[in-house]
Amino acid sequence: MSPELSPTPGLRNNSASLRRALSILLQLGEATDGTGYSVAELCAELDMNKSTLLRLVQPLLEARFIEQLPNGRYRLGWRNAQLGNVYLAGLDLPRSMHDVLQKLASQTRETVHLVVADYPNIVYIDKVDTAHPVRMFSRIGHSAPAYCTSVGKAMLAHATAETVDLVIENGMPARTPRTITTAEGLRAALSRIRKQGYAVDDVEHEEGIRCVAAPVFDQSGACSSAISVSAPAERIPSEKVPELAPLVIAAAHEISTRLGAIR
């Protein structure tokens, strides 16, 4: 037998650990309502002791395969969506909700993003680029701060107070002269966003770029994703924001409906 296939004790131990880690991911995949599992629930479902579970959970957390909610429960993380997109792209299958992004991009003729929360950041999981040669640069799988992006603020407006505190405590350095850098300023902005139903990155994250975003809700009523339109500020002047906002809100509502949103 080749060394790679030899059933040595070390390989058997590594294989057992891998299987247990995968069993955690598969179990979390059963929580389709977004509430996840507590440590006690995972231990009971998987017949695993707490110390072993926490040891296996740590690298999964670090790699963003799972995430811990403010209430201490665990659920699947955004890395699974990233790998899923790669898989679907390889099969040449339409990505989930991609047609909604395409429609919004066609309506606005600008770049459209779909993101998920990975507080204190957001992560781009899908996009449709504009045909304009001058555009916002972004890449699927990359992250950006939640506090100064339209998508981040759209989600934070519906997040728990603990999550907002986490983002604030992580720091809010100025990215541009327009960046909101105080806790009071951010909380006031989030209050406005909740009332109007959409968020604006008013050249706060990147010089010369303005974005309009709306929150996406799942079947549990939680908001952990958002959709946005992004373009150079001269193509989205402030007076054009009220024109774009209803289109973005409608696209977000369509995705929310497909996810079984109860809001």
N, C-alpha and C positions, 0 to 999 in steps of 0.2 A: 504493500500500500504506500501511496505517496504520503509525505508528512502532513499535507493539508487535510487528508482524509482519515488519518490515524485517530482512533477514538481514545485519545489520551485523557486522563482525569481533568487536566486544565481546560481542554476544549469542551469536555462534557459540562464542566461547571459554567464556562462562559455561555454555552448554548442554553443551559437551564436559566441563567440570568436573563438572557435575551428573550427567551420564551415568556418569562414572567413579566418583563417590561412590555412586551407586545400585548400580553393579556390585559395589562392596565389600559393601554390605548384602546383595545377592542371594547373593554367594558365601558370606558368613557364615551365611546361611540354609541352606546345604547341610550345615553341621556340626550334624546333629541329635542328636549324642551329648553336646553341651554342652562339648566340649573346645576348640572354636574353632579358629582358625588362627594360626600365627606370622606375623611380618612377611615372612619369607622365603617361606613357603608362599603367602601372598596375592600377593606380587610374581610368583611363578611362575605361579599360576593365572590372574592377570589381565594378565600381560605388562606389568607396570607397574614403574617404577623406585622404589627405596626412598624417595627424597626426595619424589616425587609422592604416593606412598601415604601417608606420614606427614602431609603437608600436608592431604590430603583427610580423613584419619582424625580430625584434631584437632577440627573442628567437630562431627563425628558423636559424638565422645566427650563434648563439652561439652553437647550436646543429649540425651545418654543414649540415642541410637540404637544405639550400640555401647558395650561396656564392656571394660576390660582386666583380665584375670585376674592373680592374684599371680605367676604364672609368665611373664607378659609376653604371653601369647596374647590374641587378641581374639575376642569373640563378640557376638551380638546383645544389646542392652540392653532395659531394661524399657519404654522409650518405644514400642517396636513393639507391645507388649502393650496399652498404653494406647490407642493409635490403633486397634488391632484391635478392642478392646472397643467403641469408638465406632462403628466400621464395622458390627459385628455388631448393636449396638443399633439402628442405623439400618435394618437389614434385618429387624428383629424376629426374629432367630434366637436360640436359646438359647446363652448364653456357655459356653465350655469349662469344665467342672467346676461350673457354677453350681448344678446340681441337688444336688450333694453339700453345698454351702453351705446350700441351702434345707432339706435334710433335717436337718442339724445345728441350724439355727435353729429348726426345728419341734420337735426333741427337747428343746432347752434353753430355748426361748422367749426367747432373747437374741440380740444382734447377733453376726454371724459375719463374719470378715474373711479374705480370701486376700491374701497379700503376697508380694513378691519382694525379694531383697536388692539394695541399691545402696549398699554399705558406704562410709562408716560409718552409713548410714541404711537404712531399709526403706521400701518404697513400697506403698501400698494399690492393688491392681488389681481387686478385686471385693469385694462385701459384700452381706449380707442384713440389713436392719434388723429390730429387735424391734418388736413392736406396743406395747410399753410407752412411755408418753409421756416418761418420764425414761430417757435412754440416753446412751451414749458418742457424742460427735460425731466424725465422720470423713468423709473424702471420697475417692473414687477418684482416684488420681493424686497425692495428697498424700503427703508423707514424714514420718517420725518417726525418732528415734535408735534404733539397734539395741541399744545397751547397756542400755537401761532399759525396753524393751518385751518382752512375752512372746514375740512372733513373732521379734523380733530375736535374743533369747537362744536360742530354739529352733534357729535357723539357725546362730548362732555356735558352738553346742555341737558342730557337725559341720563347722566351717570349719577352714581351715589355721591354724597358729600365726601365720603372717604376716598373715592377715586379722584375727585377734584383736588382734594388735599394732597394726595400722592403726587399728582402732576405739579402742583405748586411747589411742594417741598423738594422736588427734583431740580428745581431751578427754572427761571424764565428769562434767560439772557436775551438781549436785543439782537435780532437777526437783521433788522432794518430799522430806520428811524421811526417807523410806524408800529413796531411790535409792541403788544401789550406786555408789560413786564411786572405788573403788580397784581397781588391777589385780589385786591378790591376791583381793579379794572377788569380782570378776567371774569370774576363772578358777576359783575354788572353786564358784561357782554353775553355771558351764558343765559342770564335772565331775559335779555332782549331776544336772543335766538329762540328760546322756548316759546315766546309769545308770537314771533313772526314766522316760525317754522323753517327757517333756513339760516345759514351762516355765511359770512363773507370773510375771506382773507384779503384784506384791503392793503395789499403790498406789504404784508407783515412777515412773511416767511422768506420771500425771495424778492430782491429788487426787480421792479418792473413787471411782476406777475400778480394778477388779481384772479380770485377763484370764488365760485358760489357753490355751496354744498347743502345737502339735505340729509337728514338721518334716515336710516333703514331699520325697521323693527322686525323682530322674529315672532314666532308664535307664542312666546312667553311674555311678549310686550317689552322685551329688553332691546336696547340699541347697542350693538357692537360693530356696526358697519355703517358706511355712508357713501354717497355718490356725489361727484362734483364735476363742474365745468371749469377749465383753467385756460388762461390765455394771457398774452401780453396786455398790460393795463390799458394801452391805447386802443385795443380792440374790445375791451370790456371797461369802458369808462363808468364812473359811478352811476350816471343816469341810466345806464343800460341794465344795471343789476335788477331792478324791479321787473324788467322784461324777461330776464333769464330765470329768475327765481321760480315762477310757476312751472316752467318746463322741468327744472331739476326736481322740484317737489313731486311732480307727477311721476317722474321716473323712479324716484325713491319709493313712492307709494306702490308702483307696479311691482317692484322687487319685494317690498314688504308683504304685499298680497300673496305673491307666489310662495313666500316663506310661511304663510299662514298667520300673519300678524293679527293680533286681536285689538290693536289700537284703532 
